[in-house]
Amino acid sequence: LFGWIAGRWVQIMLFHVIAFFPIISPLFSAARKNVELRRYPYAGIFTGRVEDVRIGDALDVHVTDESGRSITINVPNTSQNIDRLQCGLSAITVVPFVF
């Protein structure tokens, strides 16, 4: 009897996890990103296009927005980052303001 009840309980829980995953996963993802950004007292979102990528010990990515403002971002030099970063692609980054 206990095995049947435990097995049924597992089936019910598994069904609920699978059924509500598309609803709950974006909430957890947003909460995780918010926790990461809480360490900065002030931050802004910078949106622009990748203008130049320099490969060295770290990747220096030069991003310019529509009004001409630009920033240089240092990204760790991994093969995955090199494959993803191409000139002309749009880039969104969080810029922390440290006073």
C-alpha positions in Angstrom: 0.0 0.0 0.0 2.8 2.4 0.9 4.6 1.8 -2.4 1.4 2.6 -4.4 0.9 5.8 -2.4 4.5 6.9 -2.8 4.5 6.1 -6.5 1.3 8.0 -7.0 2.7 11.0 -5.1 5.8 11.0 -7.4 3.6 10.9 -10.5 1.5 13.9 -9.2 4.5 15.9 -8.3 6.2 15.2 -11.7 3.1 16.1 -13.6 2.9 19.5 -11.7 6.6 20.3 -12.3 6.3 19.5 -16.1 2.9 21.3 -16.4 4.0 24.5 -14.6 7.6 24.7 -15.8 6.9 27.1 -18.8 5.2 29.5 -16.3 7.6 29.2 -13.4 11.0 29.1 -15.2 11.0 32.7 -16.5 10.1 33.9 -12.9 13.1 32.0 -11.5 15.4 33.3 -14.3 14.4 36.9 -13.7 14.8 36.5 -9.9 18.3 35.1 -10.4 19.3 38.0 -12.6 17.9 40.5 -10.1 19.9 39.0 -7.3 23.1 39.3 -9.4 22.4 43.0 -10.0 21.6 43.8 -6.4 25.3 44.0 -5.6 25.5 47.4 -7.4 23.8 50.4 -5.8 23.2 52.0 -9.2 23.4 50.4 -12.7 22.2 51.2 -16.2 21.5 49.2 -19.3 23.6 50.1 -22.3 22.3 49.0 -25.7 24.3 49.3 -28.9 26.2 47.6 -31.7 29.5 45.8 -31.6 31.9 47.9 -33.6 35.3 46.2 -32.9 36.5 43.0 -31.2 40.2 42.8 -30.3 41.6 39.4 -29.3 44.3 39.2 -26.6 44.4 37.9 -23.1 40.8 39.1 -22.8 38.5 40.2 -25.6 38.1 44.0 -25.8 34.7 44.6 -27.3 33.9 48.2 -28.4 30.2 48.9 -28.4 28.6 52.1 -29.7 24.9 53.2 -29.4 22.8 55.3 -31.8 23.8 58.6 -30.3 27.5 57.9 -30.6 28.3 57.1 -27.0 30.7 54.1 -26.7 32.1 51.8 -24.1 34.8 49.1 -24.1 34.0 45.8 -22.4 36.6 43.3 -21.3 35.2 39.8 -21.9 37.1 36.6 -20.9 38.8 35.0 -23.9 37.0 31.7 -24.4 36.2 30.0 -27.7 32.5 30.3 -26.9 32.8 34.1 -26.5 34.9 34.4 -29.7 32.2 32.5 -31.7 29.4 34.7 -30.4 30.9 38.2 -30.7 30.8 39.5 -34.3 31.0 43.1 -35.5 27.5 44.5 -36.4 25.6 42.5 -33.9 23.5 44.2 -31.2 24.8 44.1 -27.7 23.1 44.7 -24.3 25.2 45.1 -21.2 24.6 46.2 -17.6 26.9 49.1 -16.7 27.4 49.5 -12.9 27.9 53.0 -11.5 30.5 53.0 -8.8 30.9 56.2 -6.8 
